[in-house]
C-alpha cells in the first residue's frame, strides 16, 4: 500500500470514529473550482495589489475599487461552483458530525454545497455581499 493510500485510509478511519468535526479551509479547497489563490505565482495578488483594511475604511475610492473587484468578478472568485472537496464536507454535515467550517475563503462555495450559512465562519468575510461599516446594513 502506498503512503498516500495509507494516509487516506487513516483519515477515513479518524473521520468515521469522530463524533464532532470542525473543518478549517483555505484557498486550496477552491482552486479545483477555478478560483485562484492569493499568493502563488499567477494568484490574485500577482495581478492586483491588496487593499488594506485601513485604506478601505479611510478612502471611498478604495472601497469602490474593492467592491468592483468583488462584485464585477475581477478577482476571479465569483460565479464558480463547489467541487468534490466542498461536497465531501457537505456530506459530513449531512451525517451530523460536522459542526462548523472555519474558512479563509470569501467565495460562498461551502454554503452553495449545502452547509448552512450560520455554520460557516468566514475569517475574511464574503465576496457575495457588503455590509455598511456605520449602520450594519447588508
C-alpha positions as CSV (number, residue, x, y, z in Angstrom):
1,X,0.0,0.0,0.0
2,X,1.4,3.4,-0.9
3,X,1.9,6.1,1.7
4,X,-0.9,8.2,0.0
5,X,-3.3,5.3,0.3
6,X,-2.4,4.7,3.9
7,X,-2.9,8.3,4.7
8,X,-6.3,8.3,3.1
9,X,-7.2,5.1,5.0
10,X,-6.1,6.7,8.3
11,X,-8.0,9.9,7.6
12,X,-11.1,7.9,6.7
13,X,-10.8,6.0,10.0
14,X,-10.4,9.2,12.0
15,X,-13.5,10.7,10.3
16,X,-15.6,7.6,10.8
17,X,-14.8,7.5,14.5
18,X,-15.2,11.2,15.2
19,X,-18.4,12.4,16.9
20,X,-17.8,16.1,16.1
21,X,-15.7,17.6,13.3
22,X,-14.7,21.2,12.6
23,X,-13.1,21.8,9.2
24,X,-10.6,24.5,8.5
25,X,-10.2,25.5,4.9
26,X,-8.3,28.0,2.8
27,X,-7.7,28.7,-0.9
28,X,-6.6,25.1,-1.7
29,X,-10.2,23.8,-1.4
30,X,-11.5,26.2,-4.0
31,X,-8.7,26.1,-6.6
32,X,-10.3,23.0,-8.1
33,X,-13.3,25.2,-8.8
34,X,-11.2,27.5,-10.8
35,X,-10.7,30.2,-8.1
36,X,-7.1,31.4,-8.0
37,X,-5.4,31.6,-4.6
38,X,-3.9,34.8,-3.5
39,X,-0.1,34.4,-3.0
40,X,1.0,31.8,-5.6
41,X,2.5,32.9,-8.9
42,X,-0.5,33.9,-11.1
43,X,-2.6,34.3,-7.9
44,X,-4.8,37.3,-7.2
45,X,-2.1,39.4,-5.5
46,X,0.3,39.0,-8.5
47,X,-2.4,40.7,-10.7
48,X,-3.7,43.3,-8.2
49,X,-2.4,44.9,-5.0
50,X,-4.2,44.1,-1.8
51,X,-6.4,46.8,-0.3
52,X,-5.5,47.1,3.3
53,X,-8.4,47.5,5.8
54,X,-7.3,50.9,7.0
55,X,-7.2,52.1,3.4
56,X,-10.7,50.6,2.8
57,X,-12.1,52.4,5.8
58,X,-10.4,55.7,5.1
59,X,-10.9,56.0,1.3
60,X,-14.2,56.0,-0.6
61,X,-12.1,55.3,-3.8
62,X,-10.5,52.2,-2.2
63,X,-14.0,51.0,-1.1
64,X,-15.3,51.4,-4.6
65,X,-12.3,49.6,-6.0
66,X,-12.7,46.7,-3.5
67,X,-16.4,46.4,-4.3
68,X,-15.7,46.4,-8.1
69,X,-13.2,43.7,-7.7
70,X,-15.6,41.5,-5.7
71,X,-18.9,42.2,-7.4
72,X,-17.7,42.5,-11.0
73,X,-15.7,39.3,-10.9
74,X,-12.3,40.9,-11.5
75,X,-10.6,39.0,-8.6
76,X,-11.9,35.7,-10.0
77,X,-13.9,34.2,-7.1
78,X,-17.5,34.9,-8.2
79,X,-19.6,32.7,-10.4
80,X,-17.9,29.4,-9.5
81,X,-19.4,26.1,-8.4
82,X,-18.5,23.9,-5.5
83,X,-16.2,20.9,-6.2
84,X,-15.7,17.5,-4.7
85,X,-14.0,18.9,-1.6
86,X,-16.9,21.2,-0.8
87,X,-19.4,18.4,-1.3
88,X,-17.4,16.0,0.9
89,X,-17.7,18.5,3.7
90,X,-21.4,18.9,3.0
91,X,-21.8,15.1,3.3
92,X,-20.1,15.3,6.7
93,X,-22.6,18.0,7.6
94,X,-25.5,15.8,6.5
95,X,-24.1,13.0,8.6
96,X,-24.5,15.2,11.7
97,X,-20.8,15.1,12.6
98,X,-19.5,18.3,11.0
99,X,-20.4,21.1,13.4
100,X,-18.7,24.1,11.6
101,X,-16.4,25.1,8.7
102,X,-13.9,27.8,9.5
103,X,-12.6,29.3,6.3
104,X,-10.4,31.9,4.9
105,X,-12.3,31.8,1.6
106,X,-14.7,34.5,0.5
107,X,-16.3,32.6,-2.3
108,X,-19.5,31.2,-0.7
109,X,-18.9,27.7,-2.0
110,X,-19.3,26.0,1.3
111,X,-22.8,27.4,1.5
112,X,-23.6,26.5,-2.1
113,X,-22.5,22.9,-1.4
114,X,-25.2,22.6,1.3
115,X,-23.6,23.7,4.5
116,X,-25.9,26.2,6.3
117,X,-24.5,29.8,6.3
118,X,-24.7,30.0,10.1
119,X,-22.3,27.0,10.3
120,X,-19.6,28.7,8.1
121,X,-17.3,31.0,9.9
122,X,-15.7,33.3,7.3
123,X,-12.5,34.8,8.6
124,X,-12.1,37.2,5.7
125,X,-15.8,37.9,5.0
126,X,-17.8,37.0,2.0
127,X,-17.4,38.5,-1.5
128,X,-21.1,38.0,-2.4
129,X,-22.3,40.9,-0.3
130,X,-21.1,44.1,1.5
131,X,-22.1,45.4,4.9
132,X,-22.1,49.1,5.9
133,X,-19.5,49.7,8.5
134,X,-21.5,52.5,10.0
135,X,-25.0,51.0,10.3
136,X,-24.6,47.3,9.6
137,X,-27.0,47.3,6.6
138,X,-26.2,44.4,4.2
